[in-house]
Amino acid sequence: MHVVVVGAGIIGATIAWNLRARGAEVTVIAEGPGAASTATFGWVNASFYLDDDHFRLRTAGIDAWHRLEAQSGLGLVDWCGCLSWEEQGAEMAATAERLNGLAYETRALSRADWTRMEPALADLPDEALYMPQEGATEGADSAAALLANAGVPQVIGTPVRRIVEEGGRVTGVETDQGIFHADHVVLAAGSGTSALLGDFGVLLPMVPRPGLMMRTAPVERVLSHILVTPGQEIRQDAQGRIVASTVANHQEDQTERIIERPDTVARLTLQRMAPMFPTVELALERVTLANRPMPGDEKPVIGPVGPEGLTVAVMHSGVTLGAIVGELVATEITGGNVASELLAPWRADRLLS
Ligand SMILES: Cc1cc2nc3c(=O)[nH]c(=O)nc-3n(C[C@H](O)[C@H](O)[C@H](O)COP(=O)(O)OP(=O)(O)OC[C@H]3O[C@@H](n4cnc5c(N)ncnc54)[C@H](O)[C@@H]3O)c2cc1C
């Protein structure tokens, strides 16, 4: 079976890797590297979720990242754990009780505890929650590493203009370089997904959710965990850059349009968080802006859609969900169309009129 995967972000890459692992021939075709996967904060977690099914998929997502690392031999996720004090007092206690009630380990820490865990930080509150099972990955780097590891041929820099269908069955994709034939096509094109479905009269609603992410120049190691503060989420990458969202609670960010200049917003973010890092001087290196690929009801859309032989996978929190979605989609495609129970809540039908 030959599968064309459209998209080289984290979702295209995890699906391609898992298809190869199940014996399929795969070609990845993409306009460029992952857009959201480059701009992402990269937090792998299930402490944020929208409903019970979403929580179940996210916890399965954490487990699947461990499997993918073991199977590929790649170190993809920094399992550094997360310290959160976005809430305080009764609200924080209620969050801990809710998450522990779901068997999602969440420890309440005192100031003495977190001072031992993050000795270089200043200006922190009296209490914080600790989720030791969470981690972070560089979305675009992990995508590239997985595609290289699987030895998947990639045609990058080539937009797919149209998905080719004959007699109700997909037969390939059309690009400016001609048609690439395929027995199955996976659309993992992030924010570009819905445009390619229109040809089949499939109108997949998406909502605009642009997000800004800033990175500083590298500094010595001052941070060992992901921090969720009332101002923004923060972590330090392997090269020493401090990475931060420019808004609080970016996973629930409802902004539809960013009208301020990205560098201005990033500098204000830097000023806000600098007092936390008294031992280093932070300098802005880069700010990225990308749309979160967000279906109309803000939940993942995964599974067959339109003509036979076409599968779509588009979602926010694709970093958390990439490993599990890769496994489940590849199994559905290569396993004789046996539908995954875990994917049942995420079919496109619910959004199509
Ligand atoms: C600011 C921000 C912060 C985020 N933080 C988190 C987080 O902390 N945790 C988390 O789990 N998720 C987070 N997300 C969401 C997560 O990053 C995305 O869900 C994920 O990266 C989506 O991956 P993707 O592969 O679907 O899309 P992308 O990475 O956008 O890749 C899309 C691919 O499709 C290609 N493409 C598009 N159209 C075409 C076409 N017509 N022809 C050919 N190729 C095409 C592109 O070139 C690209 O290769 C964040 C997103 C943003 C923007």
The ligand as a Tripos MOL2 file, in Angstrom:
@<TRIPOS>MOLECULE
LIG
   53    58     1     0     0
SMALL
NO_CHARGES

@<TRIPOS>ATOM
      1 C1          1.4690   29.3660   19.6060 C.3       1 LIG1
      2 C2          1.1000   27.9120   19.7040 C.ar      1 LIG1
      3 C3          1.3130   27.2060   20.8990 C.ar      1 LIG1
      4 C4          0.9690   25.8570   20.9870 C.ar      1 LIG1
      5 N1          1.2490   25.1650   22.1310 N.ar      1 LIG1
      6 C5          0.9430   23.8450   22.2290 C.ar      1 LIG1
      7 C6          1.3090   23.0920   23.3780 C.ar      1 LIG1
      8 O1          1.9360   23.6040   24.3110 O.2       1 LIG1
      9 N2          0.9550   21.7780   23.4200 N.ar      1 LIG1
     10 C7          0.2890   21.1660   22.3830 C.ar      1 LIG1
     11 O2         -0.0040   19.9700   22.4770 O.2       1 LIG1
     12 N3         -0.0500   21.8620   21.2740 N.ar      1 LIG1
     13 C8          0.2680   23.1710   21.1680 C.ar      1 LIG1
     14 N4         -0.0380   23.8790   20.0450 N.ar      1 LIG1
     15 C9         -0.7330   23.1950   18.9670 C.3       1 LIG1
     16 C10         0.2170   22.3290   18.1720 C.3       1 LIG1
     17 O3          1.4330   23.0090   17.9590 O.3       1 LIG1
     18 C11        -0.4550   21.9590   16.8490 C.3       1 LIG1
     19 O4         -1.6720   21.3100   17.1290 O.3       1 LIG1
     20 C12         0.4270   21.0480   16.0230 C.3       1 LIG1
     21 O5          1.7090   21.5960   15.8450 O.3       1 LIG1
     22 C13        -0.2470   20.8210   14.6700 C.3       1 LIG1
     23 O6          0.6210   20.0660   13.8710 O.3       1 LIG1
     24 P1          0.2320   19.8040   12.3530 P.3       1 LIG1
     25 O7          1.2490   18.8630   11.8390 O.co2     1 LIG1
     26 O8         -1.2040   19.4090   12.2750 O.co2     1 LIG1
     27 O9          0.2890   21.2410   11.6500 O.3       1 LIG1
     28 P2          1.5450   22.1190   11.1610 P.3       1 LIG1
     29 O10         2.6940   21.9720   12.0570 O.co2     1 LIG1
     30 O11         1.0060   23.4930   10.9330 O.co2     1 LIG1
     31 O12         1.9370   21.4620    9.7780 O.3       1 LIG1
     32 C14         1.0850   21.5590    8.6520 C.3       1 LIG1
     33 C15         1.8310   20.9900    7.4550 C.3       1 LIG1
     34 O13         0.9460   20.9640    6.3350 O.3       1 LIG1
     35 C16         1.5870   21.5770    5.2150 C.3       1 LIG1
     36 N5          0.5580   22.0850    4.3060 N.ar      1 LIG1
     37 C17        -0.4790   22.9020    4.5660 C.ar      1 LIG1
     38 N6         -1.2160   23.0910    3.4370 N.ar      1 LIG1
     39 C18        -0.6150   22.3840    2.4520 C.ar      1 LIG1
     40 C19        -0.8640   22.1570    1.0670 C.ar      1 LIG1
     41 N7         -1.9180   22.6790    0.4350 N.pl3     1 LIG1
     42 N8         -0.0120   21.3690    0.3780 N.ar      1 LIG1
     43 C20         1.0660   20.8020    0.9500 C.ar      1 LIG1
     44 N9          1.3570   20.9770    2.2690 N.ar      1 LIG1
     45 C21         0.5110   21.7450    3.0060 C.ar      1 LIG1
     46 C22         2.4980   22.6210    5.8330 C.3       1 LIG1
     47 O14         3.5060   23.0230    4.9170 O.3       1 LIG1
     48 C23         3.0440   21.8160    7.0210 C.3       1 LIG1
     49 O15         4.0870   20.9700    6.6220 O.3       1 LIG1
     50 C24         0.3610   25.2180   19.8900 C.ar      1 LIG1
     51 C25         0.1730   25.9030   18.6870 C.ar      1 LIG1
     52 C26         0.5580   27.2370   18.5910 C.ar      1 LIG1
     53 C27         0.3770   27.9600   17.2900 C.3       1 LIG1
@<TRIPOS>BOND
     1     1     2 1
     2     2     3 ar
     3     2    52 ar
     4     3     4 ar
     5     4     5 ar
     6     4    50 ar
     7     5     6 ar
     8     6     7 ar
     9     6    13 1
    10     7     8 2
    11     7     9 ar
    12     9    10 ar
    13    10    11 2
    14    10    12 ar
    15    12    13 ar
    16    13    14 ar
    17    14    15 1
    18    14    50 ar
    19    15    16 1
    20    16    17 1
    21    16    18 1
    22    18    19 1
    23    18    20 1
    24    20    21 1
    25    20    22 1
    26    22    23 1
    27    23    24 1
    28    24    25 2
    29    24    26 1
    30    24    27 1
    31    27    28 1
    32    28    29 2
    33    28    30 1
    34    28    31 1
    35    31    32 1
    36    32    33 1
    37    33    34 1
    38    33    48 1
    39    34    35 1
    40    35    36 1
    41    35    46 1
    42    36    37 ar
    43    36    45 ar
    44    37    38 ar
    45    38    39 ar
    46    39    40 ar
    47    39    45 ar
    48    40    41 1
    49    40    42 ar
    50    42    43 ar
    51    43    44 ar
    52    44    45 ar
    53    46    47 1
    54    46    48 1
    55    48    49 1
    56    50    51 ar
    57    51    52 ar
    58    52    53 1
@<TRIPOS>SUBSTRUCTURE
     1 LIG1         1 GROUP 0 **** ****
